[in-house]
Amino acid sequence: MLPPFDIPAGSFTLVTDELAAPADFLIHQVVNGYIKEHPRPGRGAQVGEESSSPKVVILSANADIAKWKAVSSKHGVNLPLHISSGVVKFVDIASQCSLSEVSEPRLSATFDVVSGLLPSKAPTSGNVVILDDVSTLEWIGFSPLDIIRFVRALRIACHKSKSTLIARYHITIPGEIDNQLTQLLTVCTYHLDVRPLYSGRSGAVTGEIALHRGAAAPPDDVKLIRRSGSLQYRLLDTGPVYFQKGTSEGVL
């Protein structure tokens, strides 16, 4: 699901990032990788024709679909075609709010949309739900209580349908864990922590990633990555390149 990280499908992975090291590349890697791994729409697929295959559901707080299309195109993925066929569902969270909710918007309508997209019986290959991102939801007017209730409900719905849930959270103050992040850490299965190089800028290294076990993680053999031994990465036009600390030439 997220190579080279050893995260099993069906998990709830929380991805945190910072302004100096945005994790956009990880989110796009999930979507583009998933599309490439699953059957593409047939040549005879018509615009608006729904696919019964597993889906990627993108819940966007920014609604910047043009950026998604541009990034996917660079990686050889025709995102508009997959959106038209139903393989990818792009949901603008803000547009789900009714006019009566403008002063105090609720996420219940968005949850209803997601629930309708997830199967009652899990398919052979599960769906993927991406929430991008949690912190922006509060910035655009949703209450912290409604947000955490929404995330918990998403987690339960994804667990029942054996779908993978990935949520991103922007850390505004490095090293600080606020109440919202604390609650997210209590319900996630795994935590991918993306950070810049605090030791200084490097032309060979863009940032580093650690993989922690979340409070809801079951006993398993997932290979974790401690902060002291973080996996480093470099962003290229073709995507991220990963390597161990001090071995920027030894690409994984």
Buried (B, 14 or more C-beta within 10 A) or exposed (E): BBEEBBBBEBBBBBBBBBEEBBBBBBBBBBBBBBBEEBEBBEEEBEEEEEBEBBBBBBBBBBEEBEEBBEBBEEBEBBBBBBBBBBBBBBBBBBEBBEEEBEEEBBBBBBBEBBBEBBBEEBBEBBBBBBBBBBBBBBEEBBBBEBBBBBBBBBBEBBBEBBBBBBBBBBBEEEEEEBEBBEBBBEBBBBBBBBBBBEEEEEEEBBBBBBBBBBEBBEEEEBEBBEEEEBBBBBBEEEBBBBBBEEEBEEEE
